[in-house]
Amino acid sequence: MRRLVIGLFVVAGVACGPPMRNTPVEEIPKLTKLPEVMDNQSTVMDPLFKKMDQSAFNDDEWAAITAASTRVQATSLKIKDFSKGPEFDALAVKLNQQATVLGNAYASKDVNAARQALADMKATCKECHKKFR
């Protein structure tokens, strides 16, 4: 019985993971809460972070990469509306630049550039979360 209860809590925890948000990109400037913006970022970036060590991307993955680039360019600009100071803003600008690099990697289908951009973006996210979360 105890294992069943523990199993149910584990399943409930997975089901109640971070919210998935897919706000249309043109609506991102209208978001009013930082968690909404962050959820939009993690919805597209978390799956890509798991693929950043791949040696190649298929067409669906390249489509996800370009969509993520576009979304994070928008969300990283919006993040500054919830500024926590100059260092926070600088990390938002850095993430925006990295998202642009990711989009450029998609345009040229440069796997190594995409992998590096994803790694850089993940590092920026971790740095920001460590300092401001």
C-alpha positions as CSV (number, residue, x, y, z in Angstrom):
1,M,0.0,0.0,0.0
2,R,2.8,2.4,0.9
3,R,4.4,1.8,-2.5
4,L,1.1,2.6,-4.2
5,V,0.8,5.9,-2.3
6,I,4.4,6.9,-3.1
7,G,3.9,5.9,-6.8
8,L,0.8,8.1,-7.0
9,F,2.7,11.1,-5.5
10,V,5.5,10.6,-8.1
11,V,3.0,10.4,-11.0
12,A,1.2,13.5,-9.6
13,G,4.5,15.4,-9.4
14,V,5.4,14.6,-13.0
15,A,1.9,15.6,-14.1
16,C,2.1,18.8,-12.2
17,G,5.5,19.9,-13.7
18,P,6.2,23.3,-15.0
19,P,3.3,24.9,-16.8
20,M,3.4,24.6,-20.6
21,R,2.7,27.9,-22.3
22,N,2.6,28.6,-25.9
23,T,1.5,32.2,-26.1
24,P,1.5,33.5,-29.7
25,V,4.8,35.4,-30.2
26,E,3.0,38.5,-31.1
27,E,1.1,38.4,-27.8
28,I,4.3,38.0,-25.6
29,P,4.7,41.8,-25.3
30,K,1.2,41.9,-23.6
31,L,2.1,39.4,-20.8
32,T,1.9,40.9,-17.4
33,K,3.7,38.4,-15.2
34,L,7.3,37.2,-15.2
35,P,6.3,33.5,-14.6
36,E,4.2,33.6,-17.8
37,V,7.2,34.8,-19.8
38,M,9.5,32.2,-18.2
39,D,7.0,29.4,-18.8
40,N,6.9,30.4,-22.5
41,Q,10.6,30.1,-22.6
42,S,10.9,26.8,-20.9
43,T,8.1,25.3,-23.0
44,V,10.3,25.6,-26.1
45,M,13.8,25.5,-24.7
46,D,13.7,22.6,-22.2
47,P,13.0,20.0,-24.9
48,L,15.9,21.5,-27.1
49,F,18.3,21.5,-24.2
50,K,17.9,17.7,-24.1
51,K,18.9,17.5,-27.7
52,M,21.9,19.8,-27.7
53,D,24.5,17.0,-27.8
54,Q,23.1,15.5,-31.0
55,S,25.3,15.3,-34.0
56,A,22.5,16.2,-36.4
57,F,19.0,17.6,-36.3
58,N,16.0,16.4,-38.4
59,D,13.6,18.7,-40.1
60,D,11.2,18.7,-37.2
61,E,14.0,19.6,-34.8
62,W,15.2,22.4,-37.0
63,A,11.6,23.7,-37.1
64,A,11.6,23.6,-33.3
65,I,15.0,25.4,-33.2
66,T,13.7,28.3,-35.4
67,A,10.5,28.5,-33.4
68,A,12.4,28.6,-30.1
69,S,14.8,31.3,-31.5
70,T,11.8,33.5,-32.4
71,R,10.0,32.9,-29.1
72,V,13.1,33.5,-26.9
73,Q,14.0,36.7,-28.8
74,A,10.5,38.0,-27.9
75,T,10.5,36.7,-24.3
76,S,14.0,37.9,-23.5
77,L,13.0,41.5,-24.6
78,K,9.9,41.2,-22.4
79,I,11.8,39.9,-19.4
80,K,13.4,43.4,-19.0
81,D,10.0,44.7,-18.1
82,F,10.3,42.8,-14.9
83,S,13.8,44.1,-14.2
84,K,15.6,43.1,-11.0
85,G,18.5,45.4,-11.8
86,P,21.3,45.9,-14.3
87,E,22.7,42.4,-14.0
88,F,19.3,40.9,-14.6
89,D,18.8,43.1,-17.7
90,A,22.3,42.2,-19.0
91,L,21.4,38.5,-18.8
92,A,18.2,39.2,-20.7
93,V,20.2,41.0,-23.4
94,K,22.7,38.1,-23.5
95,L,19.9,35.6,-23.9
96,N,18.4,37.6,-26.7
97,Q,21.7,37.7,-28.5
98,Q,22.1,33.9,-28.1
99,A,18.6,33.3,-29.4
100,T,19.6,35.4,-32.5
101,V,22.7,33.2,-32.9
102,L,20.4,30.1,-32.6
103,G,18.2,31.5,-35.4
104,N,21.2,32.1,-37.6
105,A,22.4,28.6,-37.0
106,Y,19.0,27.4,-38.3
107,A,19.2,29.6,-41.4
108,S,22.5,27.9,-42.4
109,K,21.6,24.5,-40.9
110,D,24.9,24.7,-38.9
111,V,24.6,21.9,-36.3
112,N,27.7,23.0,-34.4
113,A,26.6,26.6,-34.1
114,A,23.1,25.4,-33.0
115,R,24.6,23.1,-30.4
116,Q,26.9,25.9,-29.1
117,A,24.0,28.4,-29.0
118,L,21.8,25.9,-27.1
119,A,24.7,25.3,-24.6
120,D,25.2,29.0,-24.2
121,M,21.5,29.7,-23.7
122,K,21.3,26.9,-21.1
123,A,24.3,28.4,-19.2
124,T,22.7,31.9,-19.3
125,C,19.4,30.5,-18.0
126,K,21.2,28.6,-15.1
127,E,23.2,31.8,-14.2
128,C,20.1,33.9,-14.1
129,H,18.1,31.3,-12.1
130,K,21.0,30.9,-9.6
131,K,21.2,34.7,-9.1
132,F,17.5,35.8,-9.3
133,R,15.2,32.9,-8.7
